[in-house]
Amino acid sequence: MSSLVYRKIRKSDYSRVKELIIEAFKFKQYTSNSKVLDIFSETYLRRCLLAQNYSQVVEENGEVIGLLLGKINKKNKFLKNAPNLLSLFICWVRALLTDKKNKAFFLEYKKVSDAYANLIKECNDNFDGEVVLFIVGEKCRGKGIGRRLVNNYLYFCKSNNVRSLYLFTDSKCNYGFYDNNGFERMGQKQINVNTVNGPSDLGIYLYSYKVGEYLINKQLPNTRSNFVNQ
Ligand SMILES: CC(C)(COP(=O)(O)OP(=O)(O)OC[C@H]1O[C@@H](n2cnc3c(N)ncnc32)[C@H](O)[C@@H]1OP(=O)(O)O)[C@@H](O)C(=O)NCCC(=O)NCCS
């Protein structure tokens, strides 16, 4: 593998990140309409950008191949968020203007976000960190890039006195990564979603991680010396 650059996200990365989102979360199972895919991936990305205050993308030969957006307990600045709010508003208008069949896709996703909201409400823990978005492109998986991204975020959490963090995932994602890397499943729900192939069961999971207890890579200090953070 040629050299990897780990750096903060830039605006010019957004279109590539949307591709990664569509691929990783298998949005094409829900619609084949390219306009709807574009609006939905843009909405998804902007919501993540609004939530995060930590970002790291991995670039190989000038192409973004993975990223982690995270949050720690710190207020996000309104002015910094204004462009994302505006883009989100434009997405909602575009979604409203799509036909009835395509609107159904957006309603399907509401089932997922409602399940997330219920899971966190039922879990009485107070978390001070969150993994907001975590993807490594299909062709680059299994090479330790995901673990490096998580370790770098955990290092950031630890330096900011974050004790515990959480994340949402589902049965169509690679939740095995969390099971194998010291995360604990705190809650789950089963929902049913309509895909292009008909109704399908989907498990919705809430995972947590105790930052103070242990880190997932014992060689953590070395991970920082190996990357360029721009
Ligand atoms: C989750 C994801 C980011 C992991 O990235 P990755 O670069 O492939 O992961 P790594 O190569 O760093 O794996 C680190 C370790 O986790 C293990 N691991 C990864 N997936 C696993 C699985 N499904 N079951 C068990 N172990 C797993 C690896 O084997 C490796 O352990 P090892 O070093 O002991 O062999 C990637 O699979 C992905 O983007 N999936 C689609 C999107 C997604 O599911 N995101 C997260 C949930 S929202």
The ligand as an SDF file (V2000), in Angstrom:
LIG
                    3D

 48 50  0  0  0  0  0  0  0  0999 V2000
  -15.9960   -0.8650   10.0700 C   0  0  0  0  0  0  0  0  0  0  0  0
  -14.8780   -0.5180    9.0980 C   0  0  0  0  0  0  0  0  0  0  0  0
  -14.6450    0.9950    9.1040 C   0  0  0  0  0  0  0  0  0  0  0  0
  -13.5930   -1.2380    9.5660 C   0  0  0  0  0  0  0  0  0  0  0  0
  -12.5100   -0.7790    8.8010 O   0  0  0  0  0  0  0  0  0  0  0  0
  -11.2630   -1.7200    8.4030 P   0  0  0  0  0  0  0  0  0  0  0  0
  -10.1780   -0.8330    7.9180 O   0  0  0  0  0  0  0  0  0  0  0  0
  -11.7110   -2.7920    7.4820 O   0  0  0  0  0  0  0  0  0  0  0  0
  -10.9180   -2.3770    9.8070 O   0  0  0  0  0  0  0  0  0  0  0  0
   -9.4670   -2.8990   10.2740 P   0  0  0  0  0  0  0  0  0  0  0  0
   -8.7820   -3.5550    9.1210 O   0  0  0  0  0  0  0  0  0  0  0  0
   -8.7510   -1.7730   10.9260 O   0  0  0  0  0  0  0  0  0  0  0  0
   -9.8610   -3.9770   11.3700 O   0  0  0  0  0  0  0  0  0  0  0  0
   -9.3540   -3.8970   12.6850 C   0  0  0  0  0  0  0  0  0  0  0  0
   -9.6270   -5.1710   13.4100 C   0  0  0  0  0  0  0  0  0  0  0  0
  -11.0380   -5.4220   13.4790 O   0  0  0  0  0  0  0  0  0  0  0  0
  -11.3160   -6.7120   13.0130 C   0  0  0  0  0  0  0  0  0  0  0  0
  -12.5970   -6.7360   12.3400 N   0  0  0  0  0  0  0  0  0  0  0  0
  -13.0520   -5.9100   11.3640 C   0  0  0  0  0  0  0  0  0  0  0  0
  -14.2790   -6.2970   10.9930 N   0  0  0  0  0  0  0  0  0  0  0  0
  -14.5940   -7.3600   11.7600 C   0  0  0  0  0  0  0  0  0  0  0  0
  -15.7240   -8.2300   11.8500 C   0  0  0  0  0  0  0  0  0  0  0  0
  -16.7930   -8.0560   11.0690 N   0  0  0  0  0  0  0  0  0  0  0  0
  -15.7250   -9.2140   12.7450 N   0  0  0  0  0  0  0  0  0  0  0  0
  -14.6580   -9.4320   13.5490 C   0  0  0  0  0  0  0  0  0  0  0  0
  -13.5480   -8.6630   13.4950 N   0  0  0  0  0  0  0  0  0  0  0  0
  -13.5260   -7.6580   12.6220 C   0  0  0  0  0  0  0  0  0  0  0  0
  -10.1920   -6.9990   12.0270 C   0  0  0  0  0  0  0  0  0  0  0  0
  -10.0590   -8.3650   11.8070 O   0  0  0  0  0  0  0  0  0  0  0  0
   -9.0210   -6.3910   12.7470 C   0  0  0  0  0  0  0  0  0  0  0  0
   -8.6090   -7.2250   13.7990 O   0  0  0  0  0  0  0  0  0  0  0  0
   -7.2030   -8.0060   13.7890 P   0  0  0  0  0  0  0  0  0  0  0  0
   -6.1680   -6.9360   13.5790 O   0  0  0  0  0  0  0  0  0  0  0  0
   -7.1570   -8.6400   15.1170 O   0  0  0  0  0  0  0  0  0  0  0  0
   -7.3110   -8.9310   12.6260 O   0  0  0  0  0  0  0  0  0  0  0  0
  -15.2150   -1.0060    7.6540 C   0  0  0  0  0  0  0  0  0  0  0  0
  -15.5140   -2.3880    7.6860 O   0  0  0  0  0  0  0  0  0  0  0  0
  -16.3800   -0.2600    7.0180 C   0  0  0  0  0  0  0  0  0  0  0  0
  -16.2390    0.8770    6.5760 O   0  0  0  0  0  0  0  0  0  0  0  0
  -17.5640   -0.8860    6.9400 N   0  0  0  0  0  0  0  0  0  0  0  0
  -18.7550   -0.2620    6.3460 C   0  0  0  0  0  0  0  0  0  0  0  0
  -19.2670    0.9060    7.1670 C   0  0  0  0  0  0  0  0  0  0  0  0
  -19.4810    0.5220    8.6010 C   0  0  0  0  0  0  0  0  0  0  0  0
  -19.9530   -0.5650    8.8930 O   0  0  0  0  0  0  0  0  0  0  0  0
  -19.0820    1.4440    9.4890 N   0  0  0  0  0  0  0  0  0  0  0  0
  -19.1320    1.2060   10.9170 C   0  0  0  0  0  0  0  0  0  0  0  0
  -20.4820    1.0510   11.4740 C   0  0  0  0  0  0  0  0  0  0  0  0
  -21.5220    2.4430   11.2430 S   0  0  0  0  0  0  0  0  0  0  0  0
  1  2  1  0
  2  3  1  0
  2  4  1  0
  2 36  1  0
  4  5  1  0
  5  6  1  0
  6  7  2  0
  6  8  1  0
  6  9  1  0
  9 10  1  0
 10 11  2  0
 10 12  1  0
 10 13  1  0
 13 14  1  0
 14 15  1  0
 15 16  1  0
 15 30  1  0
 16 17  1  0
 17 18  1  0
 17 28  1  0
 18 19  1  0
 18 27  1  0
 19 20  2  0
 20 21  1  0
 21 22  1  0
 21 27  2  0
 22 23  1  0
 22 24  2  0
 24 25  1  0
 25 26  2  0
 26 27  1  0
 28 29  1  0
 28 30  1  0
 30 31  1  0
 31 32  1  0
 32 33  2  0
 32 34  1  0
 32 35  1  0
 36 37  1  0
 36 38  1  0
 38 39  2  0
 38 40  1  0
 40 41  1  0
 41 42  1  0
 42 43  1  0
 43 44  2  0
 43 45  1  0
 45 46  1  0
 46 47  1  0
 47 48  1  0
M  END
$$$$
